[in-house]
Amino acid sequence: MRDKLDDKIKPILDKLNAPDKFNVKKINLGKGNNIKIALVYDKDLIDRNIISDYILKPLMLHIEESFTGKENITEILIEKYICVDDTILKTDAEEITDFIKKGFTAVFIPNTENTIIINTAKKDYKPILPPEIESSIRGPKEAFTESIESNLSIINRRIKDKNLRIERFIVGERSQTEVAIIYIEDIADEKLVNKIKERVNLIKVDHIKNAGYIEEYIENNSYTVFPQSFTTERPDVMAVNIMEGKIGILMEGSQQGITLPAIFIEFFQTVEDYNQKFMLSTVIRFFRVIAVVLVLSLTSIYLTLVKFNVELLPDKLLQPIIQSRVGIAFSPVMEIVSMELIVEFLREGGLRLPSKIGQTLSVVGGIIIGDAAIKSHLVSSTTLLIVGVSTVATFLIPNFEMSLAIRILKFPILFLTNALGIIGVSIGWFFILVELCSLDSMGVPYLQFKKSDMKDTFMRAPLWRMNKRPKAIPNKNPVRQKDFRKKFRGNDYGK
C-alpha cells in the first residue's frame, strides 16, 4: 500500500522539483489505521490553521469507520470529514501541480484515480483604500488592491448580471501569474473577446511584473506615444466600461485594471463627470480641450510671435515683452526648452520621492529655480509665465498616460516652430492628427466621432438622453436604458 502511495506522489514531487519548499504529510486513515494517505502542500503559501483544524483533525481523530474494500473513499472524505468548502477532485498531474503552487493542499489516496484538492491558501487581507490618482469628490472611495480575488469580488459586487463572465489564465512560464478577463457575454463583441483571449494566451515569457507588461504585449502599435488601452485603479470605472461592451483585464499583484478597446476621447473623461450636473461637466470638458491646445501650442505660439512675427503683437503687449527680454543670455527657444526641462525634472523627481518630500521638492524647487533664473537674467519673466501656464494646463488632463504623451509631443512642435515659425505649429498638429487617425485599439479606430456618440464626448448630455451604448465600441446590445422619462410628464405633484 505504501509503495502504491509513493508511486502516486513521485510524479508530482518531480514536477515541483523543490523538496525543501513542499511538505509531504502522511497519516493513517480509518478504523484500525488500515489506509495510509498523504497530504502535499507548499509550506510558505498555506494557512496552517486550516490544515490543522479542518483537515488533519477530522481525518485523524473523528473517523470511526473502516475503508477496507470501499472504492469511493474520496467522495466520503469530502462529504463527511473535510470541513473546507472549496474542495475539488483532479486527476491530471499538471493541474494538481499548479494547484499546489497556488497554496492548495493535495490529498493522495492509494488505489484511487482522483486526488482531493483543498483550498488552504493563506489569505492576505489587505484593506481596500481610496484611489490615489483617480480621486473623486462624490464617487466611491475604493480602489483595486494587489489581490486578484479581492478585485474580482468587487467587480462581482458591482455587476450582478448572470451573463458576467470571468475567465482565468496563467501567464508567465516561471512566475505563473494569474490573469482574469472579464466581460458580459450578451453585450461584448464575440470577435473582440476571442481576439483578446488569443493574444493573452500567446504571451510566452518567464515573468509578468504588472499590468503594463500585458498592455505592451497585446497592443497593435508599439511605436506610438498614445496609450492604446485604458488603465484604471477604480473598480467603478472598470464596471462601467464593461457595461459598455468593453473587456476588462485584472492581474494578480497589480493595482491597475485594463479595459479594451480604448478610444481617444475616454482619456479626457472622469468619474466625476457623471456625478454632477451635465452642464457643469460639459464646461469642465471644454476646459480640458483648451488645456490640451495650450499644452501643445502655447509655448510654440509664443516662440513664433517673439522670433518670427513680432508685428502681430499689440503695442501694449509688445512693450513689456521687450523690456523683460533686455539682457537675457539665452535665445527664446533655449529659454523655453530649459524651463520646460526643469519642470519635467521637478515633476519626475516629485513622483519618485515619498509623497510629502515630493510635494516640497516640486513647490519649493520650482519657486527657487524660477526666481534664480529671472534674477540671473537667464530667462525672462514672460517666458517663465508662459511655461507656468502650460504646466498648469497639464494638470487638467485627467489620465496620467495621456497627459505624459501630450507633454512629450509639445517638444517636437516647439522645435518645428523654431525652424519654420507658425507653419511648424501647423505641421506638428497635422502629424498628430494623422497619427491619431491611423491608430486602432484591438481593431477599433482610436479617433472616431459617431453622431449618436456626441452626447458623451467633448460635451455630456443628461443621463436620461443617453439611451444607447456608444457605437464606437462594438457590442451586441446597443440599448442600455429605456426612455422612461416620458412617463414622468404629467405625473408631477399637483398636476
C-alpha positions as CSV (number, residue, x, y, z in Angstrom):
1,M,0.0,0.0,0.0
2,R,2.8,2.4,0.9
3,D,4.6,1.6,-2.4
4,K,1.4,2.5,-4.3
5,L,1.1,5.8,-2.4
6,D,4.7,6.7,-3.1
7,D,4.3,5.9,-6.8
8,K,1.3,8.2,-6.9
9,I,3.2,11.1,-5.2
10,K,6.5,10.8,-7.0
11,P,5.5,12.3,-10.4
12,I,4.0,15.3,-8.6
13,L,7.2,15.8,-6.5
14,D,9.3,15.5,-9.6
15,K,7.3,18.3,-11.2
16,L,7.5,20.5,-8.2
17,N,11.3,20.0,-8.0
18,A,11.8,21.8,-4.7
19,P,11.9,19.3,-1.8
20,D,12.7,22.0,0.8
21,K,9.7,24.1,-0.2
22,F,7.0,21.5,-0.2
23,N,5.9,19.2,2.6
24,V,4.6,15.7,2.4
25,K,2.5,14.7,5.5
26,K,1.5,11.0,5.7
27,I,-1.3,9.9,8.1
28,N,-3.2,6.7,8.8
29,L,-6.8,6.8,7.9
30,G,-9.9,4.8,9.1
31,K,-10.7,2.4,11.9
32,G,-7.7,0.2,12.6
33,N,-5.4,2.7,10.6
34,N,-5.8,0.4,7.6
35,I,-5.1,3.1,4.9
36,K,-2.2,5.5,4.7
37,I,-2.8,8.8,2.8
38,A,-0.5,11.7,2.0
39,L,-1.0,15.5,2.1
40,V,1.3,17.6,-0.2
41,Y,1.4,21.4,0.2
42,D,3.7,24.4,-0.1
43,K,4.8,25.4,3.4
44,D,5.1,29.1,2.6
45,L,1.7,29.5,1.0
46,I,-0.7,27.5,3.1
47,D,-2.7,28.6,6.2
48,R,-1.6,26.1,8.9
49,N,-4.8,26.7,10.9
50,I,-6.9,25.4,8.0
51,I,-4.8,22.3,7.6
52,S,-4.7,21.6,11.3
53,D,-8.3,22.3,12.3
54,Y,-10.3,21.5,9.2
55,I,-8.3,18.7,7.6
56,L,-5.9,16.8,9.9
57,K,-8.0,16.9,13.0
58,P,-11.2,15.5,11.3
59,L,-9.2,12.9,9.4
60,M,-7.1,11.7,12.3
61,L,-9.5,12.0,15.2
62,H,-13.1,11.8,14.0
63,I,-13.2,8.8,11.7
64,E,-14.7,5.8,13.3
65,E,-15.3,3.7,10.1
66,S,-13.2,1.3,8.1
67,F,-12.4,2.0,4.5
68,T,-11.4,-1.5,3.6
69,G,-12.9,-2.6,0.3
70,K,-14.5,0.8,-0.3
71,E,-14.0,2.4,-3.7
72,N,-15.5,5.9,-3.1
73,I,-13.1,7.0,-0.4
74,T,-12.5,10.4,-1.9
75,E,-16.2,11.2,-2.0
76,I,-16.7,10.0,1.6
77,L,-13.9,12.2,2.9
78,I,-15.2,15.3,1.1
79,E,-18.8,14.8,2.1
80,K,-18.3,13.8,5.7
81,Y,-14.9,14.8,7.1
82,I,-13.0,17.6,5.3
83,C,-14.5,20.8,6.6
84,V,-13.4,23.1,3.8
85,D,-16.0,24.3,1.2
86,D,-13.5,24.9,-1.7
87,T,-12.7,21.3,-2.5
88,I,-12.5,19.6,-5.9
89,L,-11.2,16.3,-7.4
90,K,-8.5,16.3,-10.0
91,T,-6.7,13.5,-11.9
92,D,-4.2,15.4,-14.2
93,A,-0.7,15.7,-12.7
94,E,-0.1,19.2,-14.3
95,E,-3.3,20.6,-12.8
96,I,-2.5,19.1,-9.4
97,T,1.0,20.7,-9.5
98,D,-0.4,24.1,-10.5
99,F,-2.9,24.0,-7.6
100,I,-0.2,23.1,-5.1
101,K,1.9,26.0,-6.3
102,K,-1.0,28.3,-5.5
103,G,-1.3,27.2,-1.9
104,F,-3.8,24.4,-2.3
105,T,-3.3,21.1,-0.5
106,A,-3.4,17.8,-2.4
107,V,-4.6,14.7,-0.7
108,F,-3.4,11.5,-2.3
109,I,-5.1,8.2,-1.6
110,P,-3.8,4.9,-2.9
111,N,-5.8,2.8,-5.3
112,T,-7.9,5.8,-6.3
113,E,-7.8,7.7,-9.6
114,N,-8.8,11.1,-8.1
115,T,-6.8,13.4,-5.9
116,I,-8.5,15.7,-3.5
117,I,-7.6,19.4,-4.0
118,I,-8.4,21.6,-1.0
119,N,-8.0,25.4,-0.9
120,T,-5.7,26.1,2.0
121,A,-4.1,29.2,0.6
122,K,-3.0,31.9,3.1
123,K,-5.3,34.9,2.7
124,D,-3.6,38.2,2.6
125,Y,-6.3,40.6,3.8
126,K,-5.3,44.0,2.6
127,P,-7.8,46.8,3.3
128,I,-9.4,48.5,0.3
129,L,-8.0,52.0,0.2
130,P,-9.2,55.2,-1.6
131,P,-7.8,55.8,-5.1
132,E,-4.5,57.7,-5.0
133,I,-4.6,59.0,-8.6
134,E,-8.2,59.0,-9.8
135,S,-9.7,60.8,-6.8
136,S,-13.4,61.7,-6.7
137,I,-15.4,64.0,-4.5
138,R,-18.8,62.3,-4.9
139,G,-17.8,58.9,-6.3
140,P,-16.9,55.7,-4.4
141,K,-13.8,55.7,-2.2
142,E,-12.4,52.3,-3.1
143,A,-9.5,51.2,-5.4
144,F,-8.2,47.9,-6.6
145,T,-5.7,46.0,-4.4
146,E,-2.9,43.6,-5.3
147,S,-5.2,40.6,-4.7
148,I,-7.0,39.4,-7.8
149,E,-9.5,37.6,-5.7
150,S,-10.4,40.8,-3.8
151,N,-10.6,42.8,-7.1
152,L,-12.9,40.2,-8.7
153,S,-15.1,40.2,-5.6
154,I,-15.5,44.0,-6.0
155,I,-16.4,43.6,-9.7
156,N,-18.9,40.8,-8.9
157,R,-20.5,43.0,-6.3
158,R,-20.9,45.9,-8.8
159,I,-22.1,43.7,-11.7
160,K,-24.6,41.0,-10.6
161,D,-25.6,40.1,-14.1
162,K,-26.0,36.4,-14.8
163,N,-24.1,37.0,-18.1
164,L,-21.0,38.3,-16.4
165,R,-18.1,36.1,-17.5
166,I,-14.7,35.8,-15.7
167,E,-12.1,33.6,-17.5
168,R,-8.8,33.0,-15.8
169,F,-5.4,32.4,-17.5
170,I,-1.9,31.7,-16.3
171,V,0.7,34.0,-17.9
172,G,4.5,33.7,-17.3
173,E,6.3,30.4,-17.6
174,R,8.1,30.9,-14.3
175,S,6.1,33.4,-12.4
176,Q,2.7,31.6,-13.1
177,T,0.8,34.9,-12.7
178,E,-2.9,34.7,-12.8
179,V,-4.8,36.9,-15.2
180,A,-8.6,37.3,-15.4
181,I,-10.5,38.5,-18.5
182,I,-13.9,40.0,-17.6
183,Y,-16.8,40.7,-20.0
184,I,-20.6,40.5,-20.2
185,E,-21.5,37.7,-22.7
186,D,-24.6,39.2,-24.2
187,I,-23.0,42.7,-24.6
188,A,-19.3,42.3,-25.5
189,D,-18.5,41.6,-29.2
190,E,-17.5,37.9,-29.5
191,K,-14.7,38.6,-32.1
192,L,-13.2,41.2,-29.8
193,V,-13.3,38.8,-26.8
194,N,-11.7,36.0,-28.7
195,K,-9.0,38.3,-30.1
196,I,-8.0,39.4,-26.6
197,K,-8.1,35.9,-25.1
198,E,-6.0,34.6,-28.0
199,R,-3.4,37.3,-27.5
200,V,-3.2,36.8,-23.8
201,N,-2.8,33.0,-24.4
202,L,0.0,33.6,-26.8
203,I,2.2,35.5,-24.3
204,K,5.2,33.3,-23.7
205,V,7.6,35.0,-21.2
206,D,9.3,34.0,-18.0
207,H,7.8,36.7,-15.8
208,I,4.9,39.2,-15.8
209,K,5.6,42.0,-13.4
210,N,2.4,44.1,-13.7
211,A,-0.5,45.0,-16.0
212,G,1.8,47.3,-18.1
213,Y,3.5,44.2,-19.4
214,I,0.2,42.8,-20.7
215,E,-0.7,46.1,-22.3
216,E,2.6,46.3,-24.3
217,Y,2.5,42.6,-25.3
218,I,-1.0,42.7,-26.8
219,E,-1.3,46.2,-28.3
220,N,-1.2,46.7,-32.0
221,N,1.0,49.8,-32.4
222,S,4.1,49.8,-30.1
223,Y,5.8,52.8,-31.8
224,T,3.4,55.5,-30.6
225,V,3.2,57.7,-27.5
226,F,-0.5,57.4,-27.2
227,P,-2.0,54.8,-24.8
228,Q,-4.0,52.1,-26.6
229,S,-5.6,50.6,-23.5
230,F,-7.3,52.3,-20.7
231,T,-5.9,51.7,-17.2
232,T,-7.7,52.5,-14.0
233,E,-7.4,51.9,-10.3
234,R,-11.2,52.4,-9.8
235,P,-13.5,49.3,-9.8
236,D,-16.5,51.5,-10.6
237,V,-14.8,52.8,-13.8
238,M,-14.0,49.3,-14.9
239,A,-17.5,48.1,-14.2
240,V,-19.0,51.0,-16.3
241,N,-16.6,50.2,-19.2
242,I,-17.5,46.6,-19.1
243,M,-21.2,47.5,-19.2
244,E,-20.5,49.5,-22.4
245,G,-19.2,46.4,-24.1
246,K,-15.5,46.6,-23.3
247,I,-13.4,43.8,-21.9
248,G,-11.6,44.1,-18.6
249,I,-8.3,42.6,-17.6
250,L,-7.1,42.1,-14.0
251,M,-3.8,40.6,-12.9
252,E,-2.6,39.2,-9.6
253,G,-0.2,41.6,-7.9
254,S,-1.3,44.7,-9.9
255,Q,-3.4,47.5,-8.5
256,Q,-4.4,48.6,-12.0
257,G,-7.1,47.2,-14.2
258,I,-7.1,47.4,-18.0
259,T,-10.1,47.9,-20.3
260,L,-10.1,47.3,-24.1
261,P,-10.6,48.6,-26.6
262,A,-9.7,52.2,-25.8
263,I,-10.7,55.3,-27.8
264,F,-9.1,58.7,-27.6
265,I,-12.0,60.6,-26.1
266,E,-12.3,58.4,-23.0
267,F,-8.9,59.6,-21.7
268,F,-10.5,63.0,-21.1
269,Q,-13.5,61.8,-19.1
270,T,-13.6,61.2,-15.4
271,V,-16.0,59.5,-13.0
272,E,-16.8,63.0,-11.5
273,D,-18.3,64.0,-14.9
274,Y,-21.3,61.7,-14.1
275,N,-21.7,62.7,-10.5
276,Q,-22.6,66.3,-11.2
277,K,-24.9,68.4,-13.4
278,F,-24.4,67.7,-17.1
279,M,-23.9,71.4,-17.9
280,L,-21.1,71.7,-15.4
281,S,-19.5,68.5,-16.8
282,T,-19.7,70.0,-20.3
283,V,-17.9,73.2,-19.2
284,I,-15.2,71.2,-17.4
285,R,-14.7,69.0,-20.5
286,F,-14.4,72.2,-22.6
287,F,-11.7,73.4,-20.2
288,R,-9.8,70.1,-20.8
289,V,-9.9,70.6,-24.5
290,I,-8.5,74.2,-24.1
291,A,-5.8,72.7,-21.8
292,V,-4.7,70.2,-24.5
293,V,-4.4,73.1,-27.0
294,L,-2.4,75.2,-24.5
295,V,0.0,72.4,-23.6
296,L,0.7,71.6,-27.2
297,S,0.7,75.1,-28.7
298,L,1.1,77.9,-26.1
299,T,4.9,77.9,-25.9
300,S,5.2,77.3,-29.7
301,I,2.9,80.3,-30.5
302,Y,4.8,82.5,-28.0
303,L,8.1,81.5,-29.7
304,T,6.6,82.3,-33.1
305,L,5.4,85.7,-32.0
306,V,8.8,86.6,-30.3
307,K,11.1,85.2,-33.1
308,F,9.2,85.5,-36.4
309,N,6.0,87.6,-36.1
310,V,6.6,90.4,-33.6
311,E,4.5,92.7,-35.7
312,L,1.4,90.7,-34.8
313,L,1.7,91.7,-31.1
314,P,-0.2,94.7,-29.9
315,D,2.0,97.6,-28.8
316,K,0.7,97.4,-25.2
317,L,1.7,93.7,-25.1
318,L,4.9,94.1,-27.1
319,Q,6.5,96.7,-24.8
320,P,6.5,94.6,-21.6
321,I,7.8,91.6,-23.5
322,I,10.7,93.6,-25.0
323,Q,11.5,95.0,-21.5
324,S,11.5,91.6,-19.9
325,R,14.0,90.3,-22.6
326,V,16.6,93.0,-22.1
327,G,19.9,91.5,-21.0
328,I,18.7,87.9,-21.4
329,A,21.5,85.5,-22.2
330,F,19.5,82.7,-23.8
331,S,17.6,82.7,-27.1
332,P,13.8,82.4,-26.9
333,V,13.9,78.7,-27.8
334,M,16.6,77.9,-25.3
335,E,14.7,79.8,-22.6
336,I,11.5,77.7,-23.2
337,V,13.3,74.4,-23.6
338,S,15.4,74.9,-20.4
339,M,12.4,75.8,-18.3
340,E,10.3,73.0,-19.8
341,L,13.0,70.5,-19.0
342,I,13.4,71.8,-15.4
343,V,9.6,71.5,-14.9
344,E,9.8,67.9,-16.1
345,F,12.7,67.2,-13.9
346,L,10.9,68.5,-10.9
347,R,7.7,66.6,-11.8
348,E,9.6,63.3,-12.3
349,G,11.6,63.8,-9.1
350,G,8.4,64.6,-7.1
351,L,6.8,61.3,-8.4
352,R,9.8,59.1,-7.4
353,L,10.2,60.6,-3.9
354,P,8.0,60.0,-0.9
355,S,4.8,62.0,-1.2
356,K,5.5,64.7,1.3
357,I,9.1,65.2,0.2
358,G,8.0,65.1,-3.5
359,Q,5.4,67.9,-2.9
360,T,8.0,70.0,-1.2
361,L,10.5,69.5,-4.0
362,S,8.0,70.4,-6.7
363,V,6.8,73.6,-5.0
364,V,9.9,74.9,-3.3
365,G,12.2,73.8,-6.1
366,G,10.1,75.5,-8.7
367,I,9.9,78.8,-6.8
368,I,13.7,78.8,-6.0
369,I,14.8,77.9,-9.5
370,G,12.3,80.3,-11.2
371,D,13.3,83.2,-9.0
372,A,17.0,82.5,-9.5
373,A,16.6,82.1,-13.3
374,I,15.0,85.6,-13.6
375,K,17.5,87.3,-11.3
376,S,20.4,85.9,-13.1
377,H,18.9,87.1,-16.5
378,L,19.0,83.6,-18.0
379,V,15.2,83.6,-18.8
380,S,12.7,86.4,-19.0
381,S,9.7,86.7,-16.6
382,T,7.3,86.4,-19.6
383,T,8.8,83.1,-20.7
384,L,8.5,81.8,-17.2
385,L,4.8,82.9,-17.1
386,I,4.1,81.1,-20.4
387,V,5.8,77.9,-19.3
388,G,4.0,78.1,-16.0
389,V,0.6,78.4,-17.7
390,S,1.4,75.5,-20.0
391,T,2.5,73.4,-16.9
392,V,-0.7,74.2,-15.0
393,A,-2.8,73.2,-18.1
394,T,-1.3,69.7,-18.0
395,F,-3.0,69.1,-14.6
396,L,-6.4,69.3,-16.3
397,I,-5.8,66.2,-18.4
398,P,-7.2,63.5,-16.1
399,N,-5.4,60.4,-17.4
400,F,-1.7,60.2,-16.5
401,E,-0.6,58.3,-19.6
402,M,-2.4,60.7,-22.0
403,S,-1.0,63.7,-20.1
404,L,2.5,62.3,-20.4
405,A,2.0,61.7,-24.1
406,I,0.8,65.2,-24.8
407,R,3.7,66.7,-22.6
408,I,6.2,64.8,-24.7
409,L,4.6,65.9,-28.0
410,K,5.0,69.6,-27.3
411,F,8.8,69.3,-27.7
412,P,8.7,68.3,-31.4
413,I,6.2,71.0,-32.1
414,L,8.5,73.5,-30.4
415,F,11.5,72.5,-32.5
416,L,9.4,72.6,-35.7
417,T,8.3,76.1,-34.7
418,N,11.8,77.3,-34.1
419,A,12.7,76.2,-37.6
420,L,9.5,77.1,-39.5
421,G,7.5,79.5,-37.4
422,I,3.7,79.2,-37.4
423,I,4.0,76.7,-40.2
424,G,5.8,74.4,-37.8
425,V,2.9,74.5,-35.4
426,S,0.5,73.5,-38.2
427,I,2.8,70.7,-39.4
428,G,3.0,69.4,-35.8
429,W,-0.7,69.4,-35.4
430,F,-1.1,67.8,-38.8
431,F,1.1,64.8,-37.9
432,I,-0.6,64.4,-34.5
433,L,-4.0,64.2,-36.2
434,V,-2.7,61.7,-38.8
435,E,-1.2,59.6,-36.1
436,L,-4.5,59.6,-34.1
437,C,-6.5,58.7,-37.2
438,S,-4.1,55.8,-38.1
439,L,-4.2,54.2,-34.7
440,D,-6.6,51.4,-33.6
441,S,-7.1,49.5,-30.3
442,M,-7.9,45.8,-31.0
443,G,-9.1,46.7,-34.4
444,V,-11.3,49.6,-33.2
445,P,-10.4,53.0,-34.6
446,Y,-8.8,55.2,-32.0
447,L,-10.1,58.5,-33.1
448,Q,-13.7,58.4,-34.3
449,F,-16.7,60.5,-34.0
450,K,-20.2,59.0,-34.4
451,K,-23.1,61.3,-34.5
452,S,-25.0,59.3,-31.9
453,D,-22.0,59.2,-29.6
454,M,-21.6,63.0,-29.5
455,K,-23.9,63.0,-26.4
456,D,-20.9,61.9,-24.4
457,T,-17.7,63.2,-26.0
458,F,-16.5,66.8,-25.6
459,M,-19.9,67.5,-24.1
460,R,-22.2,65.5,-21.9
461,A,-25.9,65.3,-22.4
462,P,-28.3,64.5,-19.5
463,L,-28.0,60.8,-18.4
464,W,-31.6,60.2,-19.4
465,R,-30.8,61.2,-23.0
466,M,-28.0,58.5,-23.3
467,N,-30.2,55.5,-24.0
468,K,-27.8,53.7,-26.3
469,R,-24.3,52.4,-25.8
470,P,-21.5,54.1,-27.8
471,K,-21.3,52.9,-31.4
472,A,-17.6,53.4,-31.3
473,I,-17.3,50.2,-29.2
474,P,-18.5,47.0,-30.9
475,N,-21.3,45.4,-28.9
476,K,-24.2,43.0,-29.3
477,N,-26.8,45.0,-27.4
478,P,-26.9,48.8,-28.3
479,V,-29.7,49.7,-25.8
480,R,-28.6,50.3,-22.2
481,Q,-31.7,52.1,-20.9
482,K,-35.3,52.7,-21.9
483,D,-36.7,56.1,-22.4
484,F,-38.6,56.1,-19.1
485,R,-38.5,59.8,-18.6
486,K,-41.5,60.3,-20.9
487,K,-43.6,58.6,-18.2
488,F,-42.8,61.4,-15.8
489,R,-44.7,64.0,-18.0
490,G,-48.0,65.0,-16.5
491,N,-47.3,63.0,-13.3
492,D,-45.6,65.7,-11.3
493,Y,-47.0,66.6,-7.9
494,G,-50.0,68.9,-8.2
495,K,-50.5,68.4,-11.9
